[in-house]
């Protein structure tokens, strides 16, 4: 096999395996009063005392904010996140940008919600 074909095969193999290496990359971390969920395919349930902020970035993350929590700001950026706000959660401000993000809120939920990007939806549950 010539060198050019070997390089193409090596590149194709590396690109094909890249998504497998990224599965579950990232995680949940805190810095001061902000909780960060960053990465790919992260499943996280947030529950923290006092008022805190949440920033969700990356792709395909599944985040739940537990009942009784108080969130100052919730920033959702990236692609295809599912974010669930349980009943009894207070959120002052929500910013959703990116593509294909879904915010699930309980029926009657009130907050200031700003949306940009494409195919970002807010679903009110029962």
C-alpha positions as CSV (number, residue, x, y, z in Angstrom):
1,X,0.0,0.0,0.0
2,X,1.4,3.4,-0.9
3,X,2.0,6.1,1.7
4,X,-0.9,8.3,0.4
5,X,-3.4,5.5,0.8
6,X,-2.0,4.6,4.3
7,X,-2.4,8.2,5.4
8,X,-6.0,8.3,4.1
9,X,-6.9,5.0,5.8
10,X,-5.3,6.2,9.1
11,X,-7.2,9.5,9.0
12,X,-10.5,7.7,8.1
13,X,-10.0,5.3,11.0
14,X,-9.2,8.1,13.5
15,X,-12.3,10.1,12.4
16,X,-14.5,7.0,12.7
17,X,-13.3,6.3,16.2
18,X,-13.4,9.9,17.4
19,X,-17.1,9.9,18.5
20,X,-16.5,6.8,20.6
21,X,-13.7,8.5,22.5
22,X,-16.0,11.5,23.2
23,X,-18.9,9.6,24.6
24,X,-19.4,10.7,28.2
25,X,-16.7,13.3,28.0
26,X,-17.0,16.3,30.3
27,X,-19.1,16.4,33.4
28,X,-20.5,18.6,36.1
29,X,-18.4,21.0,38.1
30,X,-18.9,24.0,40.4
31,X,-17.1,27.4,40.6
32,X,-18.5,29.6,43.3
33,X,-22.3,29.8,42.9
34,X,-22.3,28.5,39.3
35,X,-22.8,24.8,38.4
36,X,-21.4,23.9,34.9
37,X,-22.6,20.9,32.9
38,X,-20.2,20.6,30.0
39,X,-19.6,17.8,27.5
40,X,-21.3,15.1,25.6
41,X,-24.0,12.8,26.8
42,X,-23.9,13.9,30.4
43,X,-26.8,12.9,32.6
44,X,-26.9,15.1,35.7
45,X,-29.4,15.9,38.5
46,X,-28.7,19.2,40.2
47,X,-29.6,20.0,43.8
48,X,-27.8,22.7,45.7
49,X,-28.7,24.8,48.7
50,X,-29.2,28.6,48.2
51,X,-29.5,30.5,45.0
52,X,-27.1,29.3,42.2
53,X,-26.6,29.7,38.4
54,X,-26.5,26.9,35.9
55,X,-24.6,26.8,32.6
56,X,-25.1,23.9,30.2
57,X,-22.9,23.5,27.2
58,X,-21.9,20.8,24.8
59,X,-24.2,18.3,23.2
60,X,-26.9,15.7,24.1
61,X,-26.8,16.4,27.8
62,X,-29.7,15.4,30.0
63,X,-30.0,17.7,33.0
64,X,-32.7,17.8,35.8
65,X,-33.0,20.6,38.3
66,X,-34.5,19.1,41.5
67,X,-37.6,20.4,43.2
68,X,-37.0,23.1,45.8
69,X,-34.0,24.6,44.1
70,X,-33.5,28.3,43.4
71,X,-31.7,29.2,40.3
72,X,-30.7,32.8,39.4
73,X,-29.9,32.2,35.8
74,X,-30.0,29.1,33.6
75,X,-28.0,29.3,30.4
76,X,-28.4,26.5,27.8
77,X,-26.1,26.6,24.8
78,X,-25.0,23.9,22.4
79,X,-26.9,21.1,20.7
80,X,-29.8,18.7,21.6
81,X,-29.9,19.1,25.3
82,X,-32.9,17.9,27.4
83,X,-33.3,20.1,30.5
84,X,-36.0,19.3,33.0
85,X,-37.1,21.7,35.7
86,X,-39.1,20.0,38.3
87,X,-42.2,21.4,40.1
88,X,-41.2,23.8,42.9
89,X,-38.0,25.1,41.2
90,X,-37.7,28.9,41.0
91,X,-35.6,30.3,38.1
92,X,-35.2,34.1,37.6
93,X,-33.9,34.0,34.0
94,X,-33.4,31.4,31.3
95,X,-31.4,31.9,28.1
96,X,-31.6,29.2,25.4
97,X,-29.4,29.3,22.3
98,X,-27.9,26.8,19.9
99,X,-29.9,24.1,18.1
100,X,-32.4,21.5,19.1
101,X,-32.5,22.1,22.8
102,X,-35.6,21.2,24.8
103,X,-36.6,22.7,28.1
104,X,-39.2,20.8,30.0
105,X,-41.1,22.9,32.6
106,X,-44.0,22.1,34.9
107,X,-47.5,23.4,34.0
108,X,-47.8,27.1,35.1
109,X,-44.1,27.6,35.3
110,X,-43.1,31.3,35.3
111,X,-39.7,32.7,34.3
112,X,-38.2,35.2,31.9
113,X,-37.2,33.0,28.9
114,X,-35.0,34.2,26.0
115,X,-34.6,32.0,23.0
116,X,-32.2,32.3,20.0
117,X,-30.8,29.8,17.6
118,X,-33.0,27.2,15.9
119,X,-35.4,24.5,17.0
120,X,-35.2,25.3,20.7
121,X,-38.5,24.5,22.4
122,X,-40.1,24.9,25.8
123,X,-42.5,22.1,26.7
124,X,-44.9,22.6,29.5
125,X,-45.8,19.4,31.3
126,X,-48.7,18.2,33.4
